[in-house]
Amino acid sequence: MSGPSDTHDHGHHHDHHHDHDHMHPYDPDHHHPHREDQDDTMTYYKVMESAVRELLIEKGLITPEQVHRQIEHMDSRTPANGARIVARAWVDPDFKKRLIETPKEAIAEIGHDIGPMHLIVLENTPEVHNVVVCTLCSCYPRWILGLPPDWYKSRAYRSRVVREPRTVLREFGTEIADNREVLVHDSTADMRYFVLPMRPEGTEGMSEEDLAAMVGRDAMIGVVEAGAGGTGQLAAE
């Protein structure tokens, strides 16, 4: 087991949710982001975000339509996006090469903008199995995988996978041969990782769409192999 870096410089410009009790009424006459069909509890940070949003709209710097489009774009981020990237790499060697060498540009070919963050694509091979963690919080390639699972953010996973990766992988049902190296990669606020799993045997001749259906979220984190269903279960620390 090894990690790619001895440092873990976390900023606070990635996605976090901080909850503090603070109520704020819904006002249908304003451009309030809080809809009636949502939970009616408004936290301190939700109120702050709402106030800044309404001020920007009032000043003409953004429009409600732009806000709505951005929310729709964020909601469209799901593991299916990553699965399509993996399937394309499996069927197109040239795309796979570009994905590993210049992931931002390669992913843009499929229509996804991964933003300013640095992304490293980790290819699993018969000799090496890669697994991703964020030891301090929950840094994750949300542009192509959506929201991270709860277990990824848990203290048990964050602390244990760097110490005993084979044991943790076994709890997900993943047995790694003793002669296959396991590398653990620690994400940071400025650098994220995406696992390119090995193509399952016996899938020659399958369509790109059918191949994508075999790639689950957990395989792109590295806790399971492609074609295997991750349980998402993890023993407590």
C-alpha positions as CSV (number, residue, x, y, z in Angstrom):
1,M,0.0,0.0,0.0
2,S,1.2,3.5,-0.7
3,G,-0.1,7.0,-1.2
4,P,0.8,9.5,-3.8
5,S,1.5,12.4,-1.5
6,D,2.7,13.2,2.0
7,T,0.7,16.4,2.2
8,H,-3.0,17.0,2.2
9,D,-3.6,20.7,1.7
10,H,-7.3,21.2,2.0
11,G,-8.9,24.5,1.1
12,H,-12.6,25.2,1.7
13,H,-13.7,25.9,-1.8
14,H,-15.2,22.4,-2.4
15,D,-18.7,21.2,-1.6
16,H,-19.6,21.1,2.1
17,H,-22.9,21.5,4.0
18,H,-22.8,23.2,7.4
19,D,-26.0,23.1,9.4
20,H,-27.0,25.7,12.0
21,D,-30.5,26.2,13.2
22,H,-32.0,29.3,11.7
23,M,-35.5,29.7,10.3
24,H,-36.4,31.8,7.3
25,P,-39.9,31.9,5.7
26,Y,-40.5,31.0,2.1
27,D,-41.5,34.1,0.1
28,P,-43.0,33.3,-3.3
29,D,-42.6,36.9,-4.4
30,H,-38.8,36.8,-4.3
31,H,-36.2,34.7,-6.1
32,H,-35.8,32.4,-3.1
33,P,-34.0,29.1,-3.8
34,H,-36.1,27.4,-1.2
35,R,-39.2,25.8,-2.7
36,E,-42.4,24.9,-0.8
37,D,-41.9,21.2,-1.7
38,Q,-38.5,21.2,0.1
39,D,-37.8,20.8,3.8
40,D,-38.9,24.0,5.5
41,T,-35.9,24.3,7.8
42,M,-33.6,27.1,6.7
43,T,-30.1,26.9,8.1
44,Y,-27.8,29.9,8.6
45,Y,-25.8,29.1,5.4
46,K,-29.0,28.6,3.4
47,V,-30.2,32.0,4.4
48,M,-26.8,33.6,3.6
49,E,-26.8,31.9,0.2
50,S,-30.3,33.1,-0.5
51,A,-29.5,36.7,0.4
52,V,-26.4,36.7,-1.8
53,R,-28.4,35.2,-4.7
54,E,-31.2,37.7,-4.4
55,L,-28.7,40.6,-4.3
56,L,-26.9,39.4,-7.4
57,I,-30.2,39.0,-9.2
58,E,-31.4,42.5,-8.0
59,K,-28.1,44.0,-9.3
60,G,-28.6,42.3,-12.6
61,L,-25.3,40.3,-12.4
62,I,-27.2,37.0,-12.8
63,T,-30.7,36.0,-13.8
64,P,-33.1,33.5,-12.2
65,E,-32.9,31.5,-15.4
66,Q,-29.1,31.2,-15.1
67,V,-29.5,30.0,-11.5
68,H,-32.1,27.4,-12.6
69,R,-29.9,26.1,-15.4
70,Q,-27.0,25.7,-13.1
71,I,-29.0,23.8,-10.5
72,E,-30.3,21.5,-13.3
73,H,-26.7,21.0,-14.4
74,M,-25.6,20.0,-10.9
75,D,-28.5,17.6,-10.5
76,S,-27.5,15.9,-13.8
77,R,-24.1,14.8,-12.2
78,T,-24.5,11.1,-11.6
79,P,-22.2,8.0,-11.7
80,A,-23.7,7.2,-15.1
81,N,-21.6,10.0,-16.5
82,G,-18.4,8.3,-15.3
83,A,-19.6,4.9,-16.5
84,R,-19.9,6.2,-20.0
85,I,-16.4,7.5,-19.8
86,V,-15.1,4.1,-18.7
87,A,-17.0,2.3,-21.4
88,R,-15.6,4.6,-24.1
89,A,-12.1,3.9,-22.8
90,W,-12.7,0.2,-22.9
91,V,-13.7,0.2,-26.6
92,D,-11.5,3.1,-27.9
93,P,-7.7,2.7,-27.1
94,D,-7.0,6.2,-28.4
95,F,-9.6,7.7,-26.2
96,K,-8.2,5.7,-23.2
97,K,-4.7,7.1,-23.9
98,R,-6.0,10.6,-24.0
99,L,-8.1,10.0,-20.8
100,I,-5.0,9.0,-18.9
101,E,-2.7,11.6,-20.3
102,T,-5.1,14.6,-20.6
103,P,-8.3,13.7,-18.7
104,K,-9.9,17.2,-18.8
105,E,-9.7,17.3,-22.6
106,A,-10.8,13.7,-23.1
107,I,-13.8,14.0,-20.8
108,A,-14.8,17.2,-22.6
109,E,-15.1,15.1,-25.8
110,I,-18.0,13.3,-24.1
111,G,-19.6,16.6,-23.1
112,H,-18.5,17.0,-19.5
113,D,-16.7,20.0,-18.1
114,I,-14.8,18.9,-15.0
115,G,-14.0,22.5,-14.0
116,P,-10.6,23.9,-12.8
117,M,-9.7,21.0,-10.5
118,H,-6.8,18.7,-11.4
119,L,-8.0,15.2,-12.1
120,I,-5.8,12.1,-12.3
121,V,-7.1,8.9,-13.9
122,L,-5.9,5.7,-12.3
123,E,-5.9,2.6,-14.5
124,N,-6.4,-0.7,-12.7
125,T,-4.3,-3.5,-14.2
126,P,-3.7,-7.2,-13.4
127,E,-0.6,-6.0,-11.4
128,V,-2.1,-2.9,-9.7
129,H,-5.5,-2.1,-8.0
130,N,-6.2,1.5,-7.1
131,V,-8.6,2.8,-4.5
132,V,-9.4,6.4,-3.7
133,V,-10.0,8.1,-0.3
134,C,-10.1,11.6,1.1
135,T,-8.6,11.2,4.6
136,L,-9.6,14.7,5.9
137,C,-13.1,15.2,4.5
138,S,-14.9,14.2,1.3
139,C,-13.1,15.5,-1.8
140,Y,-14.5,13.6,-4.7
141,P,-14.9,14.1,-8.5
142,R,-18.5,15.2,-8.3
143,W,-18.6,16.6,-11.9
144,I,-18.6,13.0,-13.2
145,L,-19.8,10.9,-10.3
146,G,-22.3,13.1,-8.5
147,L,-22.5,13.1,-4.7
148,P,-20.1,10.8,-2.7
149,P,-21.7,7.9,-0.8
150,D,-22.1,8.2,2.9
151,W,-19.5,5.5,3.6
152,Y,-16.9,7.5,1.6
153,K,-17.3,10.3,4.0
154,S,-17.3,8.1,7.2
155,R,-14.4,8.2,9.6
156,A,-14.2,4.4,9.4
157,Y,-13.4,4.4,5.7
158,R,-11.2,7.5,5.8
159,S,-9.0,6.2,8.6
160,R,-9.0,2.4,7.8
161,V,-8.5,2.2,4.1
162,V,-5.1,3.8,4.3
163,R,-4.0,1.4,7.0
164,E,-5.6,-1.9,6.0
165,P,-6.9,-1.5,2.4
166,R,-7.2,-5.2,1.6
167,T,-9.3,-5.7,4.7
168,V,-11.6,-2.8,3.8
169,L,-11.9,-4.0,0.2
170,R,-12.8,-7.5,1.5
171,E,-15.7,-5.9,3.4
172,F,-17.0,-4.6,0.1
173,G,-16.7,-8.2,-1.3
174,T,-13.5,-7.5,-3.2
175,E,-10.6,-10.0,-2.9
176,I,-7.3,-8.8,-4.3
177,A,-4.7,-11.4,-5.1
178,D,-1.6,-11.3,-2.9
179,N,0.6,-10.7,-6.0
180,R,-1.4,-7.7,-7.0
181,E,-0.3,-4.3,-5.5
182,V,-2.9,-2.1,-3.8
183,L,-2.3,1.6,-4.1
184,V,-4.4,4.1,-2.0
185,H,-4.7,7.6,-3.3
186,D,-5.6,10.5,-1.0
187,S,-7.6,13.2,-2.7
188,T,-7.2,16.9,-1.9
189,A,-9.1,20.1,-2.4
190,D,-7.2,20.7,-5.6
191,M,-6.7,17.2,-6.9
192,R,-9.2,14.4,-7.4
193,Y,-8.8,10.8,-8.6
194,F,-11.0,8.7,-10.9
195,V,-10.4,4.9,-11.2
196,L,-10.5,3.3,-14.6
197,P,-11.4,-0.3,-13.7
198,M,-10.4,-3.3,-15.7
199,R,-12.8,-4.5,-18.4
200,P,-14.5,-7.7,-17.2
201,E,-13.6,-10.9,-19.1
202,G,-16.0,-12.2,-21.6
203,T,-17.3,-8.8,-22.7
204,E,-15.8,-8.8,-26.1
205,G,-18.3,-7.7,-28.7
206,M,-20.6,-5.9,-26.2
207,S,-21.8,-2.4,-27.1
208,E,-20.5,0.6,-25.4
209,E,-24.0,1.2,-23.8
210,D,-24.1,-2.4,-22.4
211,L,-20.5,-2.0,-21.1
212,A,-21.4,1.3,-19.3
213,A,-24.3,-0.6,-17.5
214,M,-21.6,-2.8,-15.9
215,V,-19.8,0.1,-14.3
216,G,-21.1,1.1,-10.9
217,R,-20.0,4.1,-8.8
218,D,-18.0,1.9,-6.4
219,A,-15.8,0.6,-9.2
220,M,-14.8,4.1,-10.1
221,I,-13.8,4.7,-6.5
222,G,-11.9,1.4,-6.5
223,V,-13.6,-0.6,-3.7
224,V,-15.1,-3.1,-6.2
225,E,-14.3,-4.4,-9.6
226,A,-16.4,-3.5,-12.7
227,G,-19.3,-5.8,-13.0
228,A,-19.5,-6.4,-9.2
229,G,-22.1,-4.8,-7.1
230,G,-20.7,-2.8,-4.1
231,T,-22.6,-3.3,-0.8
232,G,-21.5,0.0,0.6
233,Q,-21.1,-1.8,3.9
234,L,-18.1,-1.0,6.1
235,A,-17.2,-2.1,9.6
236,A,-16.8,0.6,12.2
237,E,-13.4,1.7,13.2
